Amino acid sequence: MKKSSLMGASVVAAALLAAAPVVAPVASLATPGTQVVKAADVTGQQNLKNYTTRLISSLKGGNSDNISLASLGAKDFAQPTTELTNLNNFGRADFKTGFVADSGLIGHYNDGEETSAASASDKAFQGSISSIGATTDEQKAAEQHLQYTLTYDFNYADGSEGGQIYNTQELATTAAYLKNNGGSITAHYTFYNGFSNDRINSADPVYTFKTPSSSTKALFVTVNDVTVPNGTPTSIFNLRGSVADNGGKVLNEKGENIISSLSSSQFEMGNLKAYSVPGLTMGAGVDGSSMPNLVEGIYTQEIKFHLREIFGTGIGAGHEDDKINDADNAGRISFNGYSLTDIKNEKVAGISYKDGDVTVTRNVTVGKAGVTDAPYTAETVNGVVTVTTKEGTAAQVYDQAGNPVYSRALAPGSRWVTGQKRTLLKNGKVYYQVSTNEFLSADDVSYTANSASSSEHLKGAVKVTQIGKKVFTIADGNYGYVWAKDDDNNGMHLVKSRFLAPNSKWQSGAKANMTDSNGNTHEFYQVSTNEWIDGSVGSIN
């Protein structure tokens, strides 16, 4: 498809029209100031004007109509004028060539079915030229003297491409792409008076068919378990605020939290289910009608992300997950720090994948009234804990009160940034904080303090250099923690809970070099829009 403004036959026609002699009334030489015009032409032109006014009103209903592209097929569009034959010298088609019954004019479904787009819009032209309330004489004038051009523009939702569509094959291909990826197709009609070759109406009808774009090119999700007091209203767990209020995030490629803007077709919160609740069977559903206020115990809740709705789908059978896979391969999808690949391979407890959907199961612990924590002493630390559990056993995750979070466990050998060492007063047990409300027992990890050069925030001017298409490989046994460049280009900061798995490969087209405030030099490689990997954890080829 050509990436341009309107360049089809309508433009050629406009140029030819500009060069053509203007048809003017024939003045009588015998009687200055009077005009001689055939009465039949005057009546015919008025009938043509009346008909075209009705037609334009029917087509546009105002200035434009936006009808969902998702419900349309290629057969629901009329042929672009550039594809028609028997055009006149001005590159226009006769009205009856394209505007007779079952012509496939926009808004008309020629398969005989009343589908959503047609039935939803009483402004859509329904095919038969008599359906707009025209008289027989008006209809006859249109059939004999009305001419038109029809062109199409398209625009991708991300702004990467746009231009004119020249034939129905391009129209069908573009419509299929836009249904999955977002954008619009706009039809431009222009009508002409065959008596005088003049354009009839300057306010040409425009039909715009739109489909929404996917909300993001990346998805970094954090869903935390939560502890609330006895008597908390059950209904709050139907609100996405119960995720956000407990440190939950859904970040896009710009680092923006989009949890509030996800539609119901993209994000779904299930009802609570009893896990360990006195008087309730495990798995029993709990909602506001059966239990208005929560009683003490442990509940689970499934939170589902429909990735095909978020990222869009590929074209054709077997390609539904193409865009999801592309994002995952580029490191642009994670759930609680885990890649989608690990989730698909069932390596992550409490997070599952099926048919384009990721389901995160979180624990909701209901304690005694007014008690959401346990007394403790805290020590601020700056380091990394490495899971040291034996024989491939994952490390149990605990909440801030030392209760096991049964839906969460961390893989042996995995490394986690920690900023707090906590000792519970009730039993003297020691935990390291690895997320907002997630802790690992000191019995399951080893702790390594960060050196000054491995701080979470490095200050210094960052110089970015393009390196062409390269592949960065995380070394065996290393976890590539993700860094982000500061907005002012004068530092790099660690993105907590984001890391890349050992032996994973990542496309890179740029490197960033800096010298921090302690005089230490650093080299990072770009793996996403503003995600960088320390060059010391792998190799670039």
DRENFI-47851 format. One line per 8 residues: their letters; for each residue x, y, z of C-alpha. Coordinates in Angstrom, 3 decimals, decimal comma, padded with zeros to 6 digits. Layout:
# residues N
A	X/Y/Z ~ ... $
This chain:
# residues 541
MKKSSLMG	000,000/000,000/000,000 ~ 001,247/003,439/-000,850 ~ 002,045/005,710/002,036 ~ 000,621/008,977/000,807 ~ -002,255/011,348/000,864 ~ -005,122/011,023/-001,598 ~ -003,423/010,341/-004,921 ~ -005,993/008,265/-006,779 $
ASVVAAAL	-008,320/008,988/-009,638 ~ -010,178/011,579/-007,609 ~ -007,072/013,791/-007,555 ~ -006,561/013,299/-011,277 ~ -010,194/014,094/-011,789 ~ -009,862/017,265/-009,746 ~ -006,898/018,371/-011,866 ~ -008,759/017,690/-015,093 $
LAAAPVVA	-011,764/019,511/-013,777 ~ -009,673/022,546/-012,922 ~ -008,413/022,660/-016,512 ~ -011,828/022,191/-018,091 ~ -013,909/025,125/-019,343 ~ -016,537/026,312/-016,926 ~ -020,049/025,576/-018,127 ~ -022,042/028,787/-017,785 $
PVASLATP	-025,628/029,770/-018,723 ~ -026,016/030,799/-022,346 ~ -026,806/034,536/-022,548 ~ -029,023/035,959/-025,279 ~ -027,217/038,494/-027,486 ~ -030,518/040,000/-028,473 ~ -031,650/040,753/-024,958 ~ -028,777/041,713/-022,664 $
GTQVVKAA	-029,195/040,601/-019,025 ~ -031,453/037,668/-019,723 ~ -030,522/033,979/-019,854 ~ -031,798/031,203/-022,035 ~ -031,813/027,850/-020,150 ~ -033,881/024,857/-021,100 ~ -036,766/024,407/-018,713 ~ -036,166/020,651/-018,660 $
DVTGQQNL	-032,577/021,221/-017,487 ~ -033,696/023,548/-014,706 ~ -036,177/020,965/-013,435 ~ -033,675/018,137/-013,819 ~ -030,959/020,005/-011,921 ~ -033,387/020,778/-009,103 ~ -034,431/017,131/-008,934 ~ -030,755/016,149/-008,915 $
KNYTTRLI	-030,022/018,617/-006,117 ~ -032,980/017,335/-004,081 ~ -031,900/013,735/-004,539 ~ -028,269/014,392/-003,682 ~ -029,262/016,300/-000,549 ~ -031,225/013,270/000,597 ~ -028,422/010,890/-000,322 ~ -025,697/012,862/001,460 $
SSLKGGNS	-027,890/013,203/004,531 ~ -028,470/009,465/004,496 ~ -024,789/008,706/004,096 ~ -023,329/011,032/006,647 ~ -026,185/011,939/008,964 ~ -024,192/014,979/010,042 ~ -020,490/015,160/009,362 ~ -019,240/011,644/010,027 $
DNISLASL	-020,337/008,325/011,396 ~ -018,030/006,046/013,331 ~ -019,027/002,404/012,976 ~ -016,983/-000,397/014,472 ~ -014,688/-001,975/011,941 ~ -014,797/-005,189/013,937 ~ -018,283/-006,025/012,643 ~ -017,560/-005,276/008,993 $
GAKDFAQP	-016,196/-007,401/006,185 ~ -014,635/-006,384/002,881 ~ -017,889/-007,074/001,023 ~ -019,541/-004,331/003,047 ~ -017,458/-001,679/001,301 ~ -018,014/-000,294/-002,187 ~ -015,272/-000,440/-004,797 ~ -012,857/002,495/-004,879 $
TTELTNLN	-013,431/004,535/-008,018 ~ -009,881/003,763/-009,137 ~ -010,932/000,128/-009,592 ~ -014,084/000,802/-011,614 ~ -014,290/000,680/-015,396 ~ -016,280/002,923/-017,750 ~ -015,201/006,133/-016,033 ~ -015,862/009,398/-017,827 $
NFGRADFK	-013,179/011,830/-018,950 ~ -012,998/013,296/-015,470 ~ -012,292/009,940/-013,790 ~ -015,774/009,721/-012,276 ~ -018,311/006,935/-012,232 ~ -021,979/007,235/-013,082 ~ -024,203/007,002/-010,058 ~ -026,083/003,922/-011,250 $
TGFVADSG	-022,785/002,062/-011,737 ~ -022,078/001,804/-008,045 ~ -025,197/002,948/-006,229 ~ -027,878/000,491/-007,269 ~ -029,425/-002,135/-005,022 ~ -026,974/-004,739/-003,655 ~ -023,997/-002,702/-004,819 ~ -022,169/-003,132/-001,544 $
LIGHYNDG	-022,314/000,535/-000,636 ~ -021,056/001,266/002,858 ~ -023,709/000,429/005,423 ~ -025,446/-002,036/003,116 ~ -025,117/-005,775/003,751 ~ -025,631/-007,548/000,472 ~ -025,691/-011,038/001,992 ~ -029,247/-010,436/003,162 $
EETSAASA	-028,358/-010,468/006,852 ~ -029,121/-007,664/009,266 ~ -025,930/-007,466/011,305 ~ -024,975/-005,141/014,097 ~ -023,439/-002,303/012,102 ~ -026,357/-002,061/009,669 ~ -029,104/-002,356/012,268 ~ -027,369/000,022/014,668 $
SDKAFQGS	-027,258/002,926/012,236 ~ -030,417/004,300/010,696 ~ -028,163/006,705/008,801 ~ -026,621/003,931/006,730 ~ -027,693/003,829/003,092 ~ -029,464/000,541/002,509 ~ -028,586/-000,077/-001,111 ~ -031,695/000,719/-003,088 $
ISSIGATT	-031,682/004,267/-004,370 ~ -035,408/004,519/-003,728 ~ -034,947/003,836/-000,003 ~ -034,024/007,438/000,831 ~ -037,504/008,792/000,119 ~ -036,767/010,290/-003,308 ~ -039,462/010,874/-005,901 ~ -039,426/009,016/-009,201 $
DEQKAAEQ	-038,266/012,151/-011,037 ~ -035,477/012,736/-008,501 ~ -034,364/009,143/-008,797 ~ -034,389/009,350/-012,598 ~ -032,309/012,548/-012,531 ~ -029,754/010,827/-010,295 ~ -029,529/007,765/-012,524 ~ -028,949/009,914/-015,591 $
HLQYTLTY	-026,841/012,828/-014,346 ~ -025,258/012,085/-010,940 ~ -021,548/011,250/-010,923 ~ -019,260/010,409/-008,018 ~ -015,815/009,403/-006,827 ~ -015,079/007,182/-003,825 ~ -011,664/006,947/-002,206 ~ -010,437/005,309/000,994 $
DFNYADGS	-007,791/006,342/003,506 ~ -006,385/004,131/006,238 ~ -004,424/004,883/009,385 ~ -002,755/002,492/011,836 ~ -003,515/003,207/015,479 ~ 000,168/003,568/016,344 ~ 000,703/006,134/013,576 ~ 003,299/003,964/011,825 $
EGGQIYNT	001,536/003,949/008,480 ~ -001,294/005,570/006,598 ~ -002,352/006,433/003,070 ~ -004,840/005,651/000,343 ~ -006,301/002,269/-000,549 ~ -006,528/001,692/-004,287 ~ -008,488/-001,531/-004,722 ~ -010,760/-003,955/-002,902 $
QELATTAA	-007,954/-006,448/-002,316 ~ -006,002/-003,815/-000,382 ~ -009,227/-002,866/001,351 ~ -009,823/-006,421/002,559 ~ -006,218/-006,883/003,711 ~ -006,175/-003,551/005,527 ~ -009,526/-004,188/007,214 ~ -008,302/-007,564/008,506 $
YLKNNGGS	-005,123/-006,011/009,883 ~ -006,902/-003,114/011,565 ~ -009,422/-005,378/013,245 ~ -006,574/-006,985/015,135 ~ -004,246/-004,045/015,632 ~ -006,376/-000,924/015,773 ~ -006,853/001,961/013,396 ~ -009,403/003,316/010,966 $
ITAHYTFY	-010,611/003,298/007,376 ~ -012,278/006,448/006,087 ~ -014,405/006,553/002,938 ~ -014,583/009,873/001,065 ~ -017,476/010,457/-001,320 ~ -017,604/013,352/-003,751 ~ -020,679/013,952/-005,934 ~ -020,839/015,867/-009,208 $
NGFSNDRI	-023,598/017,422/-011,294 ~ -023,544/015,751/-014,709 ~ -025,352/018,725/-016,251 ~ -022,516/021,145/-015,453 ~ -019,671/018,891/-014,236 ~ -019,594/020,935/-011,024 ~ -019,072/019,481/-007,581 ~ -022,475/019,351/-005,947 $
NSADPVYT	-021,767/019,770/-002,266 ~ -018,645/021,019/-000,528 ~ -019,523/019,139/002,696 ~ -018,812/015,704/001,263 ~ -019,979/012,768/003,347 ~ -017,255/010,885/005,153 ~ -017,669/007,484/006,770 ~ -015,023/006,468/009,296 $
FKTPSSST	-014,821/002,885/010,482 ~ -012,712/002,469/013,598 ~ -011,444/-000,295/015,772 ~ -009,677/000,392/019,072 ~ -005,967/-000,146/019,428 ~ -004,492/-002,467/021,968 ~ -003,636/-000,628/025,133 ~ 000,039/-001,469/025,330 $
KALFVTVN	003,133/-002,917/023,682 ~ 004,414/-004,226/027,019 ~ 002,873/-005,570/030,201 ~ 004,705/-005,757/033,516 ~ 002,291/-006,975/036,175 ~ 002,674/-007,058/039,950 ~ -000,091/-008,638/042,024 ~ 000,517/-008,921/045,759 $
DVTVPNGT	-001,167/-010,967/048,441 ~ -003,039/-008,903/050,986 ~ -003,852/-009,070/054,690 ~ -006,949/-007,249/055,946 ~ -008,765/-007,088/059,293 ~ -011,762/-009,210/060,197 ~ -014,995/-007,548/058,998 ~ -013,554/-006,025/055,813 $
PTSIFNLR	-016,357/-005,632/053,202 ~ -016,190/-008,479/050,684 ~ -017,248/-006,193/047,835 ~ -013,941/-004,302/047,761 ~ -012,306/-007,367/046,204 ~ -014,420/-006,901/043,103 ~ -012,672/-003,574/042,531 ~ -009,299/-003,248/040,823 $
GSVADNGG	-008,402/-000,722/043,499 ~ -007,912/-003,667/045,863 ~ -004,994/-004,670/043,630 ~ -003,566/-001,175/043,232 ~ -003,938/-000,278/046,908 ~ -001,688/-003,177/047,880 ~ 001,234/-002,327/045,632 ~ -000,226/-003,964/042,539 $
KVLNEKGE	000,760/-002,487/039,195 ~ 000,164/-003,029/035,498 ~ 002,870/-001,102/033,677 ~ 003,049/-000,462/029,931 ~ 006,144/000,117/027,799 ~ 006,373/003,708/029,080 ~ 006,305/002,646/032,721 ~ 002,783/004,040/033,136 $
NIISSLSS	000,426/002,216/035,481 ~ -002,572/001,349/033,270 ~ -004,486/-000,826/035,721 ~ -007,346/001,680/035,878 ~ -007,668/001,958/032,090 ~ -007,851/-001,740/031,218 ~ -011,286/-002,680/029,906 ~ -013,423/-005,484/031,282 $
SQFEMGNL	-012,520/-007,553/028,215 ~ -008,824/-007,226/029,102 ~ -008,869/-007,622/032,899 ~ -011,123/-009,720/035,097 ~ -011,340/-010,180/038,869 ~ -012,921/-013,365/040,164 ~ -014,827/-013,821/043,381 ~ -012,988/-014,860/046,521 $
KAYSVPGL	-012,803/-018,570/047,314 ~ -012,364/-020,086/050,740 ~ -008,958/-021,695/051,305 ~ -008,825/-022,110/055,049 ~ -011,948/-020,545/056,537 ~ -013,769/-022,079/059,531 ~ -017,191/-023,355/058,497 ~ -016,510/-023,172/054,749 $
TMGAGVDG	-015,456/-025,926/052,370 ~ -012,179/-025,274/050,551 ~ -012,940/-023,721/047,164 ~ -016,388/-022,450/048,178 ~ -017,193/-019,164/046,453 ~ -017,594/-016,047/048,565 ~ -019,279/-012,848/047,398 ~ -020,988/-009,825/048,863 $
SSMPNLVE	-024,402/-011,481/048,979 ~ -023,303/-014,698/050,706 ~ -020,831/-012,951/053,026 ~ -021,126/-009,142/053,143 ~ -018,128/-008,872/055,483 ~ -015,168/-011,246/055,555 ~ -014,561/-013,482/058,546 ~ -011,175/-014,629/059,780 $
GIYTQEIK	-009,368/-017,093/057,533 ~ -007,451/-017,384/054,278 ~ -009,089/-016,850/050,888 ~ -007,811/-016,981/047,321 ~ -008,739/-014,803/044,358 ~ -008,056/-015,334/040,668 ~ -007,162/-012,242/038,643 ~ -007,201/-012,844/034,915 $
FHLREIFG	-005,441/-010,916/032,143 ~ -006,719/-011,531/028,590 ~ -003,519/-010,988/026,610 ~ -005,114/-011,309/023,164 ~ -007,370/-008,396/024,024 ~ -004,433/-006,402/025,389 ~ -001,867/-007,036/022,644 ~ -004,118/-007,929/019,694 $
TGIGAGHE	-003,838/-011,055/017,585 ~ -002,072/-012,112/014,427 ~ -003,946/-012,705/011,180 ~ -005,259/-016,183/010,419 ~ -005,750/-019,455/012,230 ~ -002,782/-020,509/014,321 ~ -001,495/-016,953/014,654 ~ -003,717/-015,798/017,525 $
DDKINDAD	-000,763/-015,432/019,888 ~ 001,823/-013,973/017,479 ~ 001,833/-010,553/019,103 ~ 001,904/-012,039/022,599 ~ 004,884/-014,208/021,691 ~ 006,703/-011,288/020,066 ~ 006,314/-009,245/023,252 ~ 007,412/-012,141/025,449 $
NAGRISFN	010,473/-012,874/023,301 ~ 011,465/-009,209/023,573 ~ 011,185/-009,313/027,373 ~ 008,118/-007,096/027,411 ~ 005,831/-009,335/029,481 ~ 006,274/-010,342/033,111 ~ 004,028/-011,319/035,992 ~ 005,535/-010,796/039,441 $
GYSLTDIK	008,948/-010,849/037,801 ~ 008,410/-014,071/035,845 ~ 008,484/-014,289/032,065 ~ 005,485/-015,614/030,160 ~ 007,657/-018,480/028,912 ~ 008,259/-019,688/032,474 ~ 004,563/-019,357/033,225 ~ 003,625/-021,378/030,118 $
NEKVAGIS	006,106/-024,057/031,185 ~ 004,345/-024,255/034,574 ~ 007,435/-023,143/036,479 ~ 005,618/-020,517/038,531 ~ 003,323/-021,414/041,417 ~ 000,105/-019,449/041,530 ~ 000,306/-018,128/037,949 ~ -001,050/-020,070/034,966 $
YKDGDVTV	-001,534/-019,613/031,219 ~ -004,221/-020,951/028,906 ~ -005,475/-019,836/025,475 ~ -004,047/-016,340/025,680 ~ -005,093/-015,749/029,301 ~ -002,818/-015,413/032,327 ~ -004,422/-016,094/035,707 ~ -002,704/-014,848/038,856 $
TRNVTVGK	-003,968/-016,349/042,113 ~ -003,401/-014,229/045,205 ~ -004,038/-014,900/048,876 ~ -006,339/-012,723/050,930 ~ -005,649/-013,270/054,616 ~ -008,280/-011,988/057,029 ~ -006,911/-011,535/060,552 ~ -008,414/-010,449/063,820 $
AGVTDAPY	-010,243/-007,134/063,798 ~ -007,832/-004,248/063,500 ~ -004,764/-006,518/063,200 ~ -003,027/-006,615/059,815 ~ 000,557/-007,126/060,948 ~ 002,703/-008,685/063,659 ~ 005,164/-006,781/065,919 ~ 008,686/-006,837/064,570 $
TAETVNGV	012,026/-005,092/064,520 ~ 013,428/-003,975/061,180 ~ 016,909/-003,365/059,881 ~ 017,507/-001,499/056,626 ~ 019,798/-003,464/054,299 ~ 021,030/-003,065/050,741 ~ 021,732/-006,338/049,051 ~ 020,548/-009,474/047,284 $
VTVTTKEG	019,204/-012,730/048,697 ~ 019,723/-015,983/046,786 ~ 017,334/-018,886/047,318 ~ 019,333/-021,810/048,724 ~ 016,650/-024,451/049,207 ~ 017,817/-027,982/048,471 ~ 016,840/-030,628/045,918 ~ 015,023/-028,244/043,651 $
TAAQVYDQ	012,484/-027,187/046,285 ~ 011,112/-023,669/045,849 ~ 011,312/-021,212/048,742 ~ 008,008/-020,500/050,482 ~ 006,919/-016,850/050,437 ~ 005,541/-015,305/053,656 ~ 003,450/-012,221/054,361 ~ 004,460/-009,444/056,796 $
AGNPVYSR	003,020/-011,386/059,733 ~ 005,008/-014,542/058,909 ~ 002,048/-016,410/057,434 ~ 002,791/-018,651/054,414 ~ 001,494/-017,340/051,097 ~ 000,557/-020,707/049,686 ~ 000,108/-019,509/046,119 ~ 003,629/-018,033/045,955 $
ALAPGSRW	007,064/-019,659/045,949 ~ 010,413/-018,615/044,463 ~ 012,662/-020,858/042,423 ~ 015,884/-022,297/043,874 ~ 018,925/-020,282/042,823 ~ 016,873/-017,194/042,028 ~ 018,187/-013,867/043,341 ~ 016,099/-011,035/044,788 $
VTGQKRTL	016,855/-007,463/045,726 ~ 016,065/-006,762/049,377 ~ 015,943/-003,585/051,415 ~ 014,765/-004,815/054,807 ~ 015,659/-007,550/057,279 ~ 012,764/-008,176/059,637 ~ 012,662/-010,124/062,914 ~ 009,239/-011,111/064,269 $
LKNGKVYY	008,991/-010,589/068,034 ~ 006,510/-013,425/068,529 ~ 008,972/-016,150/067,564 ~ 012,311/-014,515/066,688 ~ 012,196/-015,706/063,063 ~ 014,086/-013,590/060,526 ~ 012,803/-012,676/057,057 ~ 014,061/-010,615/054,126 $
QVSTNEFL	011,596/-008,413/052,247 ~ 011,546/-009,063/048,478 ~ 008,291/-007,264/047,562 ~ 005,705/-004,979/049,149 ~ 004,138/-007,775/051,197 ~ 006,374/-010,727/050,363 ~ 009,188/-012,064/052,544 ~ 011,612/-014,980/052,411 $
SADDVSYT	012,766/-016,816/055,496 ~ 016,444/-016,323/056,324 ~ 016,618/-020,129/056,574 ~ 015,914/-020,391/052,818 ~ 018,321/-017,758/051,461 ~ 021,843/-016,411/051,608 ~ 022,356/-012,655/051,815 ~ 025,005/-010,657/049,961 $
ANSASSSE	025,411/-006,948/050,627 ~ 025,737/-004,620/047,664 ~ 029,017/-002,791/047,184 ~ 028,974/000,927/046,496 ~ 029,249/000,213/042,780 ~ 026,205/-002,083/042,857 ~ 023,894/000,512/044,360 ~ 020,280/000,654/043,240 $
HLKGAVKV	020,891/004,135/041,796 ~ 024,041/005,073/039,904 ~ 024,625/008,772/039,275 ~ 026,583/010,049/036,305 ~ 026,166/011,206/032,711 ~ 024,873/008,421/030,458 ~ 026,106/008,221/026,854 ~ 024,070/006,050/024,475 $
TQIGKKVF	025,640/004,577/021,335 ~ 023,861/002,653/018,576 ~ 025,453/-000,766/017,933 ~ 023,282/-002,235/015,176 ~ 021,432/-005,519/015,604 ~ 023,086/-007,557/018,360 ~ 022,035/-010,292/020,771 ~ 022,818/-010,132/024,488 $
TIADGNYG	022,990/-013,489/026,277 ~ 022,624/-013,741/030,064 ~ 025,400/-015,974/031,387 ~ 024,668/-019,337/032,938 ~ 023,969/-018,892/036,658 ~ 023,405/-015,144/036,381 ~ 020,170/-013,220/036,694 ~ 020,115/-010,077/034,580 $
YVWAKDDD	018,602/-007,397/036,740 ~ 016,942/-004,663/034,717 ~ 018,018/-001,032/034,903 ~ 016,322/002,111/033,576 ~ 017,895/005,347/032,418 ~ 016,942/008,441/034,432 ~ 014,779/011,012/032,645 ~ 017,534/013,623/032,849 $
NNGMHLVK	020,071/011,212/031,286 ~ 022,289/011,550/034,363 ~ 021,926/008,178/036,014 ~ 020,666/004,595/035,942 ~ 018,343/003,082/038,531 ~ 017,500/-000,521/039,298 ~ 014,008/-001,756/038,371 ~ 013,199/-003,878/041,397 $
SRFLAPNS	011,643/-007,322/040,847 ~ 012,535/-007,266/037,120 ~ 015,229/-009,643/035,984 ~ 016,079/-011,795/032,981 ~ 016,677/-015,518/033,335 ~ 020,069/-017,237/032,943 ~ 020,924/-018,268/029,351 ~ 018,106/-016,140/027,910 $
KWQSGAKA	018,847/-014,118/024,768 ~ 017,735/-010,537/024,085 ~ 017,919/-008,350/021,022 ~ 019,880/-005,142/021,574 ~ 020,541/-002,169/019,339 ~ 022,222/000,249/021,723 ~ 024,636/000,424/024,640 ~ 024,920/002,992/027,430 $
NMTDSNGN	028,205/003,906/029,097 ~ 028,621/005,888/032,289 ~ 031,036/006,646/035,115 ~ 029,300/006,797/038,475 ~ 029,994/009,233/041,338 ~ 032,561/006,823/042,809 ~ 034,562/006,740/039,588 ~ 033,431/003,240/038,595 $
THEFYQVS	032,639/002,653/034,915 ~ 029,539/000,781/033,766 ~ 028,253/-000,540/030,446 ~ 024,614/-001,427/029,848 ~ 022,839/-002,932/026,841 ~ 019,304/-001,955/025,806 ~ 016,743/-004,786/025,712 ~ 013,527/-002,724/025,598 $
TNEWIDGS	012,399/000,910/025,333 ~ 013,948/001,923/028,666 ~ 015,227/-001,377/029,997 ~ 018,961/-002,022/030,163 ~ 021,102/-004,947/031,284 ~ 024,484/-004,612/033,011 ~ 027,062/-005,874/030,517 ~ 028,900/-007,772/033,265 $
VGSIN	026,125/-010,389/033,581 ~ 026,481/-011,742/030,051 ~ 027,915/-011,267/026,575 ~ 026,995/-009,372/023,413 ~ 027,338/-010,833/019,918 $
